[in-house]
Amino acid sequence: MGIVADGLDRASQQAFTRPIPKSAGTQMRYLVKQLKNTREVADLLGVSQRTVERYVKDQIKRPRADLAQRLTDAVRARWQPQIRQRARRRAATTGGLMVDTRARFGFTAAPGTTDDARIRHLTVALPPQHAARLFNAQDAGASEQQLRTLAAEALGEVYFRDSGRRAHGLDVELTDIEHVAFDL
């Protein structure tokens, strides 16, 4: 994944109503329940089926650091899908999306202007239609570059063009992202 896609995922995870399971055995049992068998979980995590079975039976309690991270990430990606969808739907229809980013913004503007690219730190509230475009593109499997382009269009429309009140014809390019955080 990329920085924008991960940011959108983290934003939807903020809506969780319960924390994800903490112990390796509980996390493993959850994945087995979700994926229906231990073979699928083993393939997902890159371990043997027998290792998964040992975690399910609590014969192994503490995974290696890399396996612990993969296990937590796999559980987090599948945790409370209905809550996550409800939060995304709310952001796409009524609530909108907050974006906090530090990135290089460059512009394509009318000839003779001096809109050189530079690092800016922006915190902007995006209206629901822009949130919907970002979430729909992510659900459709858009690449990181496509998500960056959509984010740049949204920031250009809301922040730089002030929803059509100024800077007509200004196209915004978003590059060199240092950080991006979304909030529902």
Backbone hydrogen bonds in HBPLUS format (Angstrom, degrees):
<---DONOR---> <-ACCEPTOR-->    atom                        ^
c    i                          cat <-CA-CA->   ^        H-A-AA   ^      H-
h    n   atom  resd res      DA  || num        DHA   H-A  angle D-A-AA Bond
n    s   type  num  typ     dist DA aas  dist angle  dist       angle   num
A0006-ASP N   A0002-GLY O   2.91 MM   4  5.96 160.9  1.95 148.6 154.6     1
A0007-GLY N   A0003-ILE O   3.06 MM   4  6.08 147.7  2.17 131.6 140.5     2
A0008-LEU N   A0004-VAL O   2.96 MM   4  6.26 153.8  2.03 151.0 157.3     3
A0009-ASP N   A0005-ALA O   3.01 MM   4  6.30 154.5  2.08 146.1 153.3     4
A0010-ARG N   A0006-ASP O   2.88 MM   4  6.14 161.3  1.92 151.8 156.6     5
A0011-ALA N   A0007-GLY O   3.02 MM   4  6.20 149.7  2.12 142.1 150.2     6
A0012-SER N   A0008-LEU O   3.16 MM   4  6.47 156.8  2.22 146.3 151.2     7
A0013-GLN N   A0009-ASP O   3.01 MM   4  6.25 139.4  2.18 144.2 156.1     8
A0014-GLN N   A0011-ALA O   3.24 MM   3  5.38 147.7  2.35  99.8 108.9     9
A0015-ALA N   A0012-SER O   3.37 MM   3  5.76 161.7  2.41 106.0 111.3    10
A0016-PHE N   A0013-GLN O   3.22 MM   3  5.61 170.0  2.23 113.7 115.9    11
A0027-GLN N   A0023-SER O   2.99 MM   4  6.23 161.5  2.02 150.9 156.6    12
A0028-MET N   A0024-ALA O   2.86 MM   4  5.99 157.6  1.91 147.4 153.8    13
A0029-ARG N   A0025-GLY O   2.90 MM   4  6.11 160.2  1.94 148.0 153.4    14
A0030-TYR N   A0026-THR O   2.97 MM   4  6.16 154.2  2.04 145.2 152.3    15
A0031-LEU N   A0027-GLN O   3.01 MM   4  6.32 158.9  2.05 148.9 154.0    16
A0032-VAL N   A0028-MET O   2.91 MM   4  6.18 157.8  1.96 151.8 158.1    17
A0033-LYS N   A0029-ARG O   2.95 MM   4  6.15 154.8  2.01 145.8 152.5    18
A0034-GLN N   A0030-TYR O   2.92 MM   4  6.20 153.0  1.99 148.1 155.8    19
A0035-LEU N   A0031-LEU O   2.80 MM   4  5.90 166.5  1.82 155.5 158.9    20
A0036-LYS N   A0032-VAL O   2.81 MM   4  5.43 121.4  2.16 136.1 147.0    21
A0042-ALA N   A0038-THR O   2.91 MM   4  6.06 158.2  1.96 147.2 153.3    22
A0043-ASP N   A0039-ARG O   2.96 MM   4  6.22 160.1  2.00 151.5 156.3    23
A0044-LEU N   A0040-GLU O   2.94 MM   4  6.13 154.1  2.01 144.9 152.5    24
A0045-LEU N   A0041-VAL O   2.95 MM   4  6.14 158.0  2.00 152.7 157.6    25
A0046-GLY N   A0042-ALA O   2.82 MM   4  5.71 127.9  2.09 142.4 155.3    26
A0047-VAL N   A0042-ALA O   3.10 MM   5  5.01 152.6  2.18 137.6 142.9    27
A0052-VAL N   A0048-SER O   3.27 MM   4  6.68 155.6  2.33 146.2 151.8    28
A0053-GLU N   A0049-GLN O   3.03 MM   4  6.34 158.9  2.08 148.7 154.4    29
A0054-ARG N   A0050-ARG O   2.96 MM   4  6.23 147.6  2.06 144.2 152.8    30
A0055-TYR N   A0051-THR O   3.06 MM   4  6.40 154.0  2.13 148.8 155.2    31
A0056-VAL N   A0052-VAL O   2.95 MM   4  6.23 157.4  2.00 152.8 159.5    32
A0057-LYS N   A0053-GLU O   3.06 MM   4  6.28 148.4  2.16 143.0 150.4    33
A0059-GLN N   A0054-ARG O   2.83 MM   5  5.03 152.1  1.91 159.8 156.9    34
A0058-ASP N   A0055-TYR O   3.07 MM   3  4.87 158.5  2.11 101.8 107.7    35
A0068-ALA N   A0064-ARG O   2.80 MM   4  5.96 157.0  1.85 157.0 164.6    36
A0069-GLN N   A0065-ALA O   3.06 MM   4  6.26 153.9  2.13 144.7 150.7    37
A0070-ARG N   A0066-ASP O   3.07 MM   4  6.33 162.8  2.10 145.9 150.5    38
A0071-LEU N   A0067-LEU O   2.83 MM   4  5.93 159.0  1.87 151.1 157.3    39
A0072-THR N   A0068-ALA O   2.96 MM   4  6.10 164.0  1.98 146.4 150.6    40
A0073-ASP N   A0069-GLN O   2.92 MM   4  6.07 163.0  1.95 150.7 155.8    41
A0074-ALA N   A0070-ARG O   2.93 MM   4  6.07 155.6  1.99 144.8 151.4    42
A0075-VAL N   A0071-LEU O   3.02 MM   4  6.26 158.3  2.07 150.3 155.9    43
A0076-ARG N   A0072-THR O   2.88 MM   4  6.02 167.1  1.89 152.6 156.7    44
A0077-ALA N   A0073-ASP O   2.97 MM   4  6.08 149.8  2.06 144.2 151.6    45
A0078-ARG N   A0075-VAL O   3.02 MM   3  5.31 140.8  2.18 104.8 116.1    46
A0079-TRP N   A0075-VAL O   2.92 MM   4  5.86 116.2  2.33 147.9 165.7    47
A0084-ARG N   A0080-GLN O   3.09 MM   4  6.32 164.2  2.12 153.7 158.3    48
A0085-GLN N   A0081-PRO O   2.94 MM   4  6.10 160.2  1.98 144.9 150.1    49
A0086-ARG N   A0082-GLN O   2.94 MM   4  6.07 157.4  1.99 145.0 151.3    50
A0087-ALA N   A0083-ILE O   3.01 MM   4  6.26 158.4  2.06 150.0 155.3    51
A0088-ARG N   A0084-ARG O   3.00 MM   4  6.26 159.5  2.04 150.4 156.2    52
A0089-ARG N   A0085-GLN O   2.85 MM   4  6.00 157.0  1.90 149.7 156.3    53
A0090-ARG N   A0086-ARG O   2.94 MM   4  6.13 154.1  2.01 145.3 152.1    54
A0091-ALA N   A0087-ALA O   3.02 MM   4  6.25 157.3  2.07 145.9 151.8    55
A0092-ALA N   A0088-ARG O   2.93 MM   4  6.11 147.4  2.03 143.5 152.7    56
A0093-THR N   A0089-ARG O   2.98 MM   4  6.09 124.0  2.31 139.5 152.6    57
A0094-THR N   A0090-ARG O   2.87 MM   4  5.63 163.9  1.90 148.0 153.5    58
A0095-GLY N   A0090-ARG O   2.87 MM   5  5.84 172.0  1.87 144.6 146.3    59
A0096-GLY N   A0091-ALA O   2.89 MM   5  4.45 141.6  2.04 116.1 122.3    60
A0097-LEU N   A0126-LEU O   2.98 MM  29  5.07 158.3  2.03 140.5 147.3    61
A0126-LEU N   A0097-LEU O   2.62 MM  29  5.07 170.6  1.63 165.0 162.6    62
A0098-MET N   A0183-ASP O   2.82 MM  85  4.95 175.9  1.82 157.4 157.7    63
A0183-ASP N   A0098-MET O   2.92 MM  85  4.95 143.1  2.06 138.0 143.0    64
A0099-VAL N   A0124-VAL O   2.79 MM  25  5.30 161.6  1.82 156.0 162.5    65
A0124-VAL N   A0099-VAL O   2.82 MM  25  5.30 152.1  1.90 152.7 158.9    66
A0100-ASP N   A0181-ALA O   2.83 MM  81  5.13 161.1  1.86 156.3 161.2    67
A0181-ALA N   A0100-ASP O   2.76 MM  81  5.13 147.8  1.87 146.3 157.0    68
A0101-THR N   A0122-LEU O   2.83 MM  21  5.42 160.8  1.87 158.7 165.2    69
A0122-LEU N   A0101-THR O   2.83 MM  21  5.42 156.0  1.88 159.7 166.8    70
A0102-ARG N   A0179-HIS O   2.97 MM  77  5.44 157.4  2.02 150.3 152.2    71
A0178-GLU N   A0102-ARG O   2.79 MM  76  5.50 157.4  1.84 156.5 164.4    72
A0179-HIS N   A0102-ARG O   3.33 MM  77  5.44 154.2  2.40 138.6 142.8    73
A0103-ALA N   A0120-ARG O   3.05 MM  17  5.72 149.5  2.14 161.1 162.1    74
A0120-ARG N   A0103-ALA O   2.82 MM  17  5.72 162.7  1.85 158.5 159.1    75
A0104-ARG N   A0175-THR O   2.90 MM  71  5.21 148.5  2.00 160.0 161.3    76
A0175-THR N   A0104-ARG O   2.92 MM  71  5.21 178.5  1.92 161.8 162.3    77
A0105-PHE N   A0118-ARG O   2.99 MM  13  5.68 162.5  2.02 148.6 143.1    78
A0118-ARG N   A0105-PHE O   3.14 MM  13  5.68 147.1  2.25 138.2 141.0    79
A0106-GLY N   A0173-GLU O   2.95 MM  67  5.01 163.6  1.98 143.2 148.6    80
A0173-GLU N   A0106-GLY O   2.74 MM  67  5.01 161.7  1.77 156.0 154.0    81
A0108-THR N   A0171-ASP O   2.83 MM  63  5.01 151.9  1.91 145.3 153.1    82
A0171-ASP N   A0108-THR O   3.02 MM  63  5.01 173.4  2.02 144.4 146.6    83
A0130-HIS N   A0127-PRO O   3.13 MM   3  5.78 133.1  2.36 117.6 127.9    84
A0131-ALA N   A0127-PRO O   3.30 MM   4  6.65 158.1  2.35 149.6 156.1    85
A0132-ALA N   A0128-PRO O   2.82 MM   4  6.03 158.4  1.87 155.2 161.0    86
A0133-ARG N   A0129-GLN O   3.10 MM   4  6.29 152.9  2.18 137.0 143.6    87
A0134-LEU N   A0130-HIS O   3.06 MM   4  6.32 161.1  2.09 148.7 153.0    88
A0135-PHE N   A0131-ALA O   2.93 MM   4  6.16 171.7  1.94 157.7 159.8    89
A0136-ASN N   A0132-ALA O   2.84 MM   4  5.86 163.9  1.86 150.9 156.1    90
A0137-ALA N   A0133-ARG O   2.99 MM   4  6.03 157.4  2.05 142.8 149.1    91
A0138-GLN N   A0134-LEU O   2.98 MM   4  6.19 157.4  2.03 147.1 153.7    92
A0139-ASP N   A0135-PHE O   2.89 MM   4  6.10 159.9  1.93 150.5 156.0    93
A0140-ALA N   A0136-ASN O   2.96 MM   4  6.11 139.8  2.13 139.8 150.6    94
A0142-ALA N   A0137-ALA O   2.92 MM   5  5.28 157.8  1.97 151.6 151.8    95
A0141-GLY N   A0138-GLN O   3.10 MM   3  5.22 158.5  2.15 104.2 110.4    96
A0147-LEU N   A0143-SER O   3.04 MM   4  6.38 156.3  2.10 150.4 156.9    97
A0148-ARG N   A0144-GLU O   2.88 MM   4  6.15 152.9  1.95 148.5 156.3    98
A0149-THR N   A0145-GLN O   2.94 MM   4  6.15 152.7  2.01 143.7 151.1    99
A0150-LEU N   A0146-GLN O   2.97 MM   4  6.25 158.4  2.02 147.4 152.7   100
A0151-ALA N   A0147-LEU O   2.91 MM   4  6.12 157.5  1.96 147.0 153.5   101
A0152-ALA N   A0148-ARG O   2.83 MM   4  6.02 155.7  1.89 147.0 154.1   102
A0153-GLU N   A0149-THR O   2.90 MM   4  6.16 156.6  1.96 148.7 155.0   103
A0154-ALA N   A0150-LEU O   2.94 MM   4  6.16 158.9  1.98 147.1 152.9   104
A0155-LEU N   A0151-ALA O   2.89 MM   4  6.10 167.5  1.90 153.8 156.9   105
A0156-GLY N   A0152-ALA O   2.79 MM   4  5.86 153.4  1.86 145.0 153.4   106
A0157-GLU N   A0153-GLU O   2.90 MM   4  6.06 157.4  1.95 146.5 152.2   107
A0158-VAL N   A0154-ALA O   2.98 MM   4  6.12 172.9  1.98 156.2 158.0   108
A0159-TYR N   A0155-LEU O   2.84 MM   4  5.42 150.1  1.93 137.1 146.7   109
A0160-PHE N   A0155-LEU O   3.40 MM   5  6.89 155.1  2.46 144.8 151.9   110
A0161-ARG N   A0156-GLY O   2.74 MM   5  5.92 148.5  1.84 163.5 173.2   111
A0163-SER N   A0157-GLU O   2.75 MM   6  5.31 162.9  1.78 158.7 160.6   112
A0164-GLY N   A0161-ARG O   3.02 MM   3  5.38 124.2  2.34 107.5 121.4   113
A0166-ARG N   A0161-ARG O   3.20 MM   5  5.03 155.8  2.26 140.3 136.5   114
A0165-ARG N   A0162-ASP O   3.22 MM   3  5.42 156.9  2.28 106.7 113.6   115
A0170-LEU N   A0167-ALA O   3.29 MM   3  5.74 149.4  2.39 136.8 133.8   116
